[in-house]
Amino acid sequence: MRSIILTSIVAFVFFSCNQGTPAAETKKDSTAETKPAVKISYPYTANYSSDFEIGKPENAKAILDLWKAYEVDKFDEVKNLFADSVTIQFENFTFHGSRDSTVKEAKASRGQFTSCVDSLDAWVSLHSKDKNEDWVSVWGREYTTNKKGKKDTADLHEIWQLKNGKVSFMSQYRAHRKW
């Protein structure tokens, strides 16, 4: 009983202290100075880039369309999202080929499964300012059943590079779940 009362009091105090201020008090003074960005010294220098900003949402949409096409086995509908030349890296396999051969390989990969269900945790579109290149990073999970009935669950992290709005590179990091 004491813990219920104590929890109620703590919750009341917490919510009371976090109530917003009235709208009139929250307006910012347009003449107020903004703080300069703090320069951070990292212990490493990035081999590629450490100067990213949020990229175009359209790039993330294109990658999610590719994920959905793989899931529902309809790659022909999105083949124009690939550049003329594409490189794809998996755990122990690197593929480099044309748009058509990329779609052919994707179909063959998807053809191994009778079922594929994807669940996405997060995605972000990024733009490397110093390289002037666009990337999309996706975190998700894939539940598959192969033609022999074996089920598998894998956590995925993929990075996709787009040039002129077309996928030119993808690298996938996969961790199979054992539980």
C-alpha positions in Angstrom: 0.0 0.0 0.0 2.8 2.4 0.9 4.5 1.8 -2.5 1.2 2.7 -4.4 0.9 6.0 -2.4 4.6 6.8 -2.9 4.4 6.0 -6.6 1.3 8.2 -6.9 3.1 11.1 -5.2 6.2 10.8 -7.3 4.1 10.7 -10.5 2.1 13.7 -9.4 5.2 15.8 -8.7 6.9 14.7 -11.9 3.9 15.6 -14.1 3.3 18.8 -12.2 6.9 20.0 -12.7 6.9 19.1 -16.4 3.9 21.1 -17.4 4.6 23.5 -20.2 4.7 27.2 -19.7 1.9 29.4 -21.1 2.1 30.2 -24.8 2.9 33.9 -24.2 6.0 32.9 -22.2 7.3 30.4 -24.8 7.7 32.9 -27.7 11.3 33.4 -28.6 12.9 36.8 -28.9 13.8 37.2 -32.6 16.8 39.3 -31.6 18.2 36.7 -29.3 21.6 35.3 -30.3 22.1 31.6 -31.0 25.0 29.8 -29.5 27.8 28.9 -31.8 28.2 25.2 -32.5 30.7 23.5 -30.3 33.7 22.0 -32.2 34.1 18.4 -31.1 37.5 16.7 -31.4 37.0 13.0 -32.2 39.6 10.4 -31.3 39.4 9.0 -34.9 39.3 10.5 -38.4 36.6 9.0 -40.6 37.9 7.2 -43.7 34.9 8.3 -45.7 33.1 11.2 -44.0 31.9 12.5 -40.7 30.1 15.5 -42.2 26.5 14.3 -42.7 23.1 16.0 -42.7 19.6 14.7 -43.0 19.0 13.8 -46.7 16.0 13.8 -49.0 13.0 11.8 -47.7 12.4 10.6 -51.3 15.6 8.6 -51.1 14.3 6.7 -48.1 11.0 6.1 -49.8 12.8 4.6 -52.8 14.7 2.2 -50.5 11.5 1.2 -48.6 9.8 0.6 -52.0 12.7 -1.8 -52.8 12.3 -3.5 -49.4 8.5 -3.9 -50.1 9.2 -5.2 -53.6 11.5 -7.9 -52.2 9.0 -8.8 -49.6 6.1 -9.3 -52.0 8.3 -10.6 -54.8 7.6 -7.8 -57.4 11.0 -6.6 -58.4 10.0 -5.7 -62.0 7.9 -2.9 -60.6 10.9 -1.1 -59.1 13.8 -2.0 -61.4 14.0 1.7 -62.5 15.2 2.6 -59.0 18.5 1.0 -59.8 21.4 2.8 -61.5 22.9 1.4 -64.7 25.6 -0.2 -62.7 25.1 -1.6 -59.2 27.3 -3.2 -56.5 25.7 -5.2 -53.7 27.6 -6.7 -50.7 26.3 -9.4 -48.4 28.1 -11.4 -45.7 30.2 -13.6 -48.0 29.2 -12.4 -51.4 29.7 -9.3 -53.5 27.8 -8.7 -56.7 28.5 -6.1 -59.4 26.4 -5.8 -62.5 23.8 -4.0 -64.6 20.3 -3.0 -63.5 18.8 -6.0 -65.3 21.3 -8.5 -63.8 20.7 -6.9 -60.3 17.0 -7.5 -60.7 17.6 -11.0 -61.9 19.8 -11.8 -58.8 17.2 -10.2 -56.5 14.5 -12.4 -58.0 16.7 -15.5 -57.6 17.4 -14.6 -54.0 13.7 -14.0 -53.2 12.8 -17.2 -55.1 14.4 -19.3 -52.4 11.6 -18.4 -50.0 7.9 -19.3 -49.9 7.4 -16.5 -47.4 9.2 -13.3 -46.6 7.9 -10.8 -44.1 9.9 -7.6 -43.2 9.6 -5.4 -40.2 11.4 -2.1 -40.1 12.7 -0.5 -37.0 14.1 2.7 -38.4 15.5 4.4 -41.5 17.3 7.6 -42.2 18.2 9.4 -45.3 21.6 11.1 -45.1 23.6 13.4 -47.3 27.4 13.5 -47.0 28.2 17.2 -47.3 31.9 16.9 -48.0 31.4 14.1 -50.6 28.1 15.4 -51.9 26.7 11.9 -51.8 23.3 10.5 -50.7 22.8 7.5 -48.5 19.9 5.7 -46.8 20.4 3.5 -43.7 17.8 1.0 -42.8 17.4 -1.2 -39.7 14.9 -4.0 -39.8 14.1 -7.6 -39.3 13.3 -10.3 -41.9 11.3 -13.4 -41.2 11.6 -16.0 -44.0 10.5 -19.6 -44.7 12.5 -21.5 -47.4 11.1 -24.0 -49.8 11.9 -26.8 -47.4 9.9 -25.1 -44.6 12.8 -23.9 -42.6 12.1 -20.6 -40.8 14.7 -18.0 -40.2 14.7 -14.6 -38.5 17.5 -12.1 -39.1 18.2 -8.6 -37.9 19.4 -6.4 -40.8 21.3 -3.2 -41.2 21.7 -1.9 -44.7 23.3 1.1 -46.2 22.3 2.2 -49.6 24.0 4.8 -51.8 22.0 6.7 -54.4 23.4 8.7 -57.3 20.9 10.9 -59.1 18.1 9.2 -57.2 19.1 5.7 -58.3 20.7 2.9 -56.2 24.3 2.3 -57.1 25.5 0.5 -54.0 24.1 -1.5 -51.1 25.8 -3.3 -48.2 23.9 -5.6 -45.8 24.9 -6.6 -42.4 22.8 -9.6 -41.1 22.6 -11.2 -37.7 20.7 -14.4 -37.5 18.6 -14.9 -34.4 19.2 -18.1 -32.6 16.3 -17.9 -30.1 
